[in-house]
Amino acid sequence: MSVPDPGWGPLRKRDNEPIFAEPWQAQAMAIANLLIGSGTISHLRWAEILGEEVRLANPAGSADDTSTYYAAVLASIERILDAGGHVSFEELARRRDEWRRAHLHTPHGQPVSLAAADLWEL
């Protein structure tokens, strides 16, 4: 028995570049798809918010490339989660800082852990 093909096929490349330059970009798109698929946000609202974030990024001097696009995807997800009361901007900022501190204090080659992040001072 085989699994039905969903019709997506392999990831397509443009100009010999992968669609996702980094794993977090694929993860961000997967989260966006989950938000839409779960009904947390409609396709139309997602397109509206993502478009606003892309427009905000470009006048700020950001290049119009995939890194700008995926940064806009991430900013859109954060807006949706904050607006829905799921995760506040403050909580996201706190968690980002915890990960940054943990990353800076983790020896090279070791897994990053938040377990002792509150013990580190910068």
ChimeraX attribute file (.defattr): number of C-alpha atoms within 10 A of each C-alpha:
attribute: neighborCount
match mode: 1-to-1
recipient: residues
	/A:1	3
	/A:2	4
	/A:3	5
	/A:4	6
	/A:5	7
	/A:6	6
	/A:7	6
	/A:8	7
	/A:9	7
	/A:10	6
	/A:11	9
	/A:12	11
	/A:13	10
	/A:14	8
	/A:15	6
	/A:16	7
	/A:17	9
	/A:18	11
	/A:19	14
	/A:20	17
	/A:21	12
	/A:22	11
	/A:23	8
	/A:24	12
	/A:25	19
	/A:26	14
	/A:27	13
	/A:28	18
	/A:29	16
	/A:30	12
	/A:31	15
	/A:32	21
	/A:33	15
	/A:34	13
	/A:35	18
	/A:36	16
	/A:37	12
	/A:38	10
	/A:39	10
	/A:40	14
	/A:41	17
	/A:42	13
	/A:43	14
	/A:44	10
	/A:45	12
	/A:46	20
	/A:47	12
	/A:48	12
	/A:49	18
	/A:50	22
	/A:51	16
	/A:52	13
	/A:53	20
	/A:54	20
	/A:55	14
	/A:56	13
	/A:57	17
	/A:58	15
	/A:59	10
	/A:60	8
	/A:61	8
	/A:62	13
	/A:63	12
	/A:64	13
	/A:65	9
	/A:66	13
	/A:67	15
	/A:68	16
	/A:69	21
	/A:70	21
	/A:71	17
	/A:72	22
	/A:73	23
	/A:74	21
	/A:75	17
	/A:76	23
	/A:77	20
	/A:78	17
	/A:79	18
	/A:80	21
	/A:81	18
	/A:82	16
	/A:83	12
	/A:84	12
	/A:85	10
	/A:86	10
	/A:87	14
	/A:88	16
	/A:89	15
	/A:90	10
	/A:91	11
	/A:92	14
	/A:93	11
	/A:94	12
	/A:95	13
	/A:96	12
	/A:97	13
	/A:98	19
	/A:99	16
	/A:100	14
	/A:101	21
	/A:102	21
	/A:103	17
	/A:104	13
	/A:105	16
	/A:106	14
	/A:107	10
	/A:108	9
	/A:109	6
	/A:110	8
	/A:111	9
	/A:112	17
	/A:113	14
	/A:114	15
	/A:115	9
	/A:116	11
	/A:117	18
	/A:118	10
	/A:119	9
	/A:120	11
	/A:121	7
	/A:122	5
